[in-house]
């Protein structure tokens, strides 16, 4: 498979390493200094482009790839609120293909399934109140994380007494806090923390006066994310439309 990389930071380098190890070819690498290469023959030859960049440029990257009918796998977040419907139409009606996920880790995909299943059970027990906490490295500026938002939306979708989620406390690298620990009774509270070089930790706790049930996913490195992105690219090469991890893994 011929792969183009859009974004060549730590994730881009790791994706390249895994893709090559799995027998794929990297035909184009596009970063901030060579945007003109979107129009190159090398980029146009790609079966799939894997995009890991910043939220404010992801959408434009999709448009540039789509203009050459190159399929895209992307883990960039932050563009959905403004451009989500437009991208959906391009993929469902305009013949383009985007495989998008807030997190490509196989472990997180399993964790999401466990989260949904546990939420369906806990929907029966009003005495338990759910709360989420996510921790990431100090270079991550957005909060809550895209993965936390995905987990929250899936949890809320299973629990009748919840109408949405709300950001709670944010703990900064220096230990100071901002935000509000008080949230409405029908909202899932998401606390965030930024510390060290943590790849990503997501915990969901169901607390009651009697006990507390907690599930946690703790990423040891970015390797799981990179492998998942390559697996998604392999799937995308032979599929079309708007694709997600639920298409790749049927659980």
N, C-alpha and C positions, 0 to 999 in steps of 0.2 A: 504494500500500500504506500502511496506517495502522500506525505504529510507536510503541510506548511505550518510553521509556528508563528503565531502572532503574540508578541510579548516574549522577551528573552531574559527574564529575571531568574530567580531561584527555581520557580516552578517550571519555566520554559526549559532550563538546562536539565532538570530531572526528567521531564517528559521526553526530551530528546534522548537521553541515556536509555530509558526504558523502551522507547519506540525502536531504537536501533538494536537493542538486545532481542527484541521480538521479531526482528527481520524486516522492519519497515525502513523506508527511505525518507530522509528529510530533504525536501526539494527547495524549500524557501524558508528563511528566517527573517521576520519583519519586526523591527523595534522602532523606537521613537526617531532614530536618525535616518531611516531609509524607507519612509512611507511610500515613496514612488514605486517601490517594488511590488505593491499591490497590483500594478498594471504590467508586471513582468510575465514573460512566458513561463518562467519557473513556477510562479504562484498559480497561474491559470492551469498548470498541469496537475495540481494537487487533487487527490481524491477527497481529502478532508483537511480543513484548517483547524488547529487547536488554539483557542484564544484565551489567554489569561492576562488581562491588563487591568486598568483602572476603570471604575464605574462610569466616569464621565466620557470615556472614549470608546467603550465597548460597542455601543449602538452604531457609531460611525464605522467601526471595523466590520460589523455585520454587513452594513450596506455596501462597503467596498468589496467584501468577499462575494456577496450575493450578485453584485454587478457582473461578476465573471462566472456565476453559477457554481461557485465552490461551496460545498457543504461546510458547516461550522459546528465545532464542539466548543462550548464556552462555560467557564465557571465564574465569569464576572457578574457582579450583583449591582443593584442600585439603579438600573435602567428601566425596570419593569413598570414602575408607577407611571412613567411618562410615555414609554414606547411599547409597553407590553402588548397592547391590542394591535398595534400596527405590525409588530413582528409576528404575532399569531396569524394575522391575515396573509402576510407574505408567505408563511409556511403552509397554511391550510388552503389558500386560494391562489397564491402566486408562484407555486412551484419551487420555492426555496426550502432548504433543510437546515434546522438548528436543533442540536442536542444540547439542552441547557440543564444544569444542576447547580445548586448553591454549594454542593459538596459531592465530589466524585468518589469518595472513599467507600469501599465495599462494607467496611465496618459501620460507617454512618448509615448506609442504606439498610443494613440489618437493624441498626439502632432505631431508625425511623419506623420500621415495621413493628418493633417491640413497643415503641412509644404509642403508636396507634392502637395496638392491641390492648395495652395496659389502660389507655384512656377509655376505651370502650367498657372495660370492666369497672373502672372507677366512676363511670357515669352513674352507676347504681348507688354510690355511697357518698352522700352529700357531706358527711363528716370530714372528708379529706379535701384539703385545699392544695392545688398544684402550684409549684413555683419553679422557675428555671434560672440557672446561672451558667454563663459562658465565660471562658477565660482564653485569651489569645496573647500573642507576642506584642511588644510595645510598638511595632511598626504598623499594626492594624489600626486604622483611624476610625472606621465606621463601627457603630454599635447600636443595637445588638448585631451580632454577626448574621450573615445571610442564612447560615445553617440554623441558628437559633430561631430566626423568623419562620423558616420552613417547618421546624419542629413544632413551634408554637401554633402555627396555623393548622397543622394536622391534628394536634391535640385538641384545640378549640373546636374543630369540626366534629369531634367525637363526644363532646361534653355539653349537654343541654344547658347547664347553668352558667356557661361562659359565652360571652359575646365577642371576645377579642383578646388581644394582648396589650401590655403597656410596659414601657421601659421603666425600670426601678432605679437602683443605685448603680453608678459607674465608679469603680475604683481605679484611679489613675496609677501610672508606674511609680509615682512618689508616695503612694499610699493615701493620698487625699481622695475624698469622695464628692460626687455631685449627683444630683437627681433627687427623686422623692421615693422613699420606701413605702409610702402609702398609695395603694391603688384601689380602684373600685372593686367591689365584691365580685362582679361578673367579668373581671379582667385577669388574665394570666400575667403575673409579674415576671419580668426578665431582668435579672441583674447581670452586670458585665464587669470584667476586670481585664486590665492590660498589664502584663508582667513578663519580664525576661524574654526568652525566645520560645515560649510555649506554642506548639503548632496548633493546638485547639483542644479544649476540654468542654464538654456540654453535659450538664447534670440536670435531671428533672426529678423533683421531690414531691411526693404526695404526703402531706403532713396532717396529722390529727392529734387529738389529745391523748389517744392511746398509743400511737406509734407513727413511724414514718417509713415510707417505701421510696427508695431512691434508685434510679438507673443512671449510669454514666458511660459516656464514650470519651476515652482519653487517647488522642493521637500521639504516637511516639515520634513521628517524623512526617514530612510531607510526602514520603514515598507512596503511601496508600492513596493519596489524592492523585498523584501523577499516574500511577498504574490504572486507576479508575478512568482517568481521562483517555488513556490509550485504548482501554477496553471499549469505552464509549465511541471512540473514533472507528474502531474495527466494526462496531455495530452500525454506525452511521453510514459507513461506506456502502452498505447494501440496503439501506432503508431511507425513507423520505418523510418530510413533514416536520412537525414539531415533536421532538422526542425528549424523553426524560429517563431517569434511572428506573422508573417503574416499567418502562418498555424493555430495558436491558435485563432487569432481574424481576422475575414474576413471583414476588412474595410480598 
